[in-house]
Each structure stands twice: as structure tokens, then as C-alpha cells.
Amino acid sequence: MNRSLLLGVLILGLPFVNGDKDKWSTGNDGVLQLNSGNFDRALREHEQLLVHFYVPLSGQGHQVSAAFEGAAVELQGSEVKLAVVDAAKEKDLAKELNVAGSSEIRLYVSGDKHSPVVCPVPQSSTSILTWLRRRAGSAGDLVRDLSQLEASEDVTVVGFFRTSKEELMVFISVYQMDPVTEYTGKTANQILSSPVLNHALLFIRKSSADFNHVYSAFNNAAQSFRVKILFVWVNVDEPRNGRLMEYFRVRDFEAPLIRVVNLTSHVTYQLPSDTLEVETIKTFCASYLEGKAKPKMQSEAIPEGWDTQPVKELVGMNLEEVAFNPNKTVFVMFCM
């Protein structure tokens, strides 16, 4: 009898313990306050979960927080549930999710914890709402009555097309994707089947301190090359991307770097600069399209002590510097 009573007490106590562990609080605007204990539960319960990871008192964080709060008011009662995580307090959760920087907004869909869509740094709540609408709806609407459209919106952007079906399909295919697409198992087929055969790949650690800055520059540059170059970023921190890095002969310590490749010729080009700013990236992509960029020479790592002997040991990475030095006459023997 005593055993039955004890068992009953334990069973009654279990829901209370588990419920307290993953309990969350909700603000007046309906935004969930998440932590490591309730994050997974929120993913299970909400098909679309927009999460703002922030660090209190950070400069960029104030701007993004204000935009996020404004969007929360507009999105009350919608299919998108908003939540916030204090990344400074929830360090283990931030590390698990590879959250970088002082402020970041991510959209989690269908409970997928490890493949969120990163929202570009918003300037206002309208930026967030527009970004969500583009992801949820079609890339464009077919207009049959222009006067009706003009009366329905305060601001209307209309594209008039006189082109072939094939060109229109390419346009639609490109603009269904974000300006920059993360390479994952889910997006690989979409990327490789794109009608755009010129791909710019940014290899970068999502955990790096300069991730937000470099990604923003890459994203801004991408706007100028839609339909001409497909912009893709590869998370060097992700072990599943190892085979792609091996194919392009990219070592993790070399990140961040940008490569451009044509899927027909498979010739690769590398941005010849360590400064990954908007104008630098745009200039490189323009030179590639104009046929002025130099192909990347595949190379082994420069051997240790390569220049300590009378006969120097050259590889692709130091061949041009040594063999084409205008101040020296160099004899080179190529060995297979």
C-alpha cells in the first residue's frame, strides 16, 4: 500500500517538474521568451518561428530590437510566431545553434532546428514584414487588370515583359530564391539545377566575429547580379560541407574567401583580396563577367622550407610570385 502511494506521488510530481523546465513567458505583444529549456518545444508547437537572438546593450542590437518589436505588433494573430533569446544569458544554446554577432534574426520552419533562414539585418519593422511576405508568397503576381492593381496598393511596382517563355522561366526561377542562398542538404538540388550557371560561393565560418559584416556585404553585392550570377554561402563550421570544400580545395583556415565557378567549364576564380567589402566583391564579379578575371590555380599547400635549398620547390600558390618575377631569370622543371 505504501509503495502504491509513493508511486502515485512520483507520477503526480513528474508533470510539474517537466512543465516548469520548459515553461516560457509571453510579453504583451505575444513574443515568447525562449531559453535552452523551452526552445525545442517552441519549434514543435509553431510551424513558423521567427527568433531574434540578441545581446543586451549592443549598438546594432538596439536597432534590430526596435524593428523586431514593431514587426511583433503587426504579426499578432498571424501564422508566424515571434520569439526572443538573450544570447548573452543563453550561451550554451547560442553555441549549439552557431549564433554569431550581437543581433541576428532567424526563421525556423517545420521544426527544423539546424537549417534556419537568416533574415538580412533589418532597417525597420517594414523590412522584416516584407522579407516574410516574400518567403511566404509567390515571387510575383500575374496582372490582368492594371487599373484594379493601381487602386489596391499605395505603392505598386510592375514589370512589363515582352520576352520568351524560356527567359521568363529563368527570371521566375531566380527570383524565387533569396539574393544569397545558404548551401545545405535541402538547397543543394535547387542551387545545382538553377538556370544560372555562374555561381559565387562565399566560404565563411558562421561562428566568426565578422560573419554579419561579410554576409551583409555579400548580400548587398548580390543585388547587382541577379540572373547573371547565383550567390551562395557555405558554412565552414558545418561538417557536412566538408566534401564541397574538398572539391573546391578550400581549407577551413582560409575562410572567409569568395570563389566564382562556371558549372559548364568548371573553371574557378578567386577574389584576389582579403578585404570582403561590397565594392570589392562587385568589382570582382564584374571583371569575371567581362572575362578579365584570372582563373584560380589549384595548388597544394606551400611546403615548409621550400626556399631553403638551392633548388626551390614550387606549387601553384607560389609559382607566379617566383617564376614570373621580373627581376629574376628562373628555370622551372615541371614534375608529374
Buried (B, 14 or more C-beta within 10 A) or exposed (E): EEEEEEEEEEEEEEEEEEEEEBEBEEEEBBBBBBBBBBBEBBBEEBEBBBBBBBBEEBEBBBBBBEBBBBBBEBBEEBEBBBBBBBBBEBEEBBEEBBBBBBBBBBBBBEEEEEBBBBBBBBEEBEBBBEBBEEBEEEEEEEEEEEEEEEEEEEEEEEEEEEEEEEEEEBBEBBBEBBBBBBBBEEBEEBBEEBBBEBBBBBBBBBBBEBBBBBBBBBBBBBEBBBBBBBBBBBBBBBEEBEEBBEEBBBEEEEBBBBBBBBEEEEEBBBBEEEEBBBEBBBBBBBBBBEEEBEEBEEEEEBEEEBEEEEEBBBBBBBBEEBEEEEEEEEEEEEEE
